Amino acid sequence: MRRLMLLRHAKSDWSLSGRADHERELAPRGRAAAPLIGRYMAEHGMQPDHAIVSTATRTRETWQLVADMLPRKPSVEFEDRIYEASPRHILTAIADAPAAARSLLVVGHNPGLQDTANLLVETGNKRMLGKLAEKFPTGALAVIDLDIADWADIRPGCGRLESFITPRAIGAASD
């Protein structure tokens, strides 16, 4: 059994025109929401052993704000394959995760994260499954327990959605 946590970057800043998408930073709302998600993860035992983070500025910032709230800093790799990636690329990056990591956090973007989560989950709370299928807001976290022995075994339908948390649900504004 492995645990996969998919975290969409927090709300980004669109106010600076002309800035490349990859270089967009977090908006003030995102800077407030990311630590709330990190604190929630810490309080609920959602401690990753390893993190794979998109190289985009907004995902790196989200990661840092979340990591600052965790009791233990996991190993981390910044991965171009996660930036605006399809589920196929995200699953490939997950399959390459260190075997020693029992719990993995992926910090990335939509629609790739939502599509990946929906591809992986076979079971779970029907209400949470419905919310996940409907929308994966900025700053949201999907926690999926996978019936696999190794990350390389990841495949569609091998997961159970254990939790789907949004910043709004824990008291922060979200979109």
Secondary structure as UniProt FT lines:
FT   STRAND          2..8
FT   TURN            17..18
FT   HELIX           21..23
FT   HELIX           28..43
FT   TURN            44..45
FT   STRAND          50..54
FT   HELIX           57..67
FT   TURN            68..69
FT   STRAND          75..79
FT   HELIX           80..82
FT   TURN            83..84
FT   HELIX           87..95
FT   TURN            99..100
FT   STRAND          103..108
FT   TURN            110..111
FT   HELIX           112..120
FT   STRAND          121..124
FT   HELIX           126..134
FT   TURN            138..139
FT   STRAND          141..146
FT   HELIX           151..153
FT   TURN            156..157
FT   STRAND          159..165
FT   HELIX           168..170
//
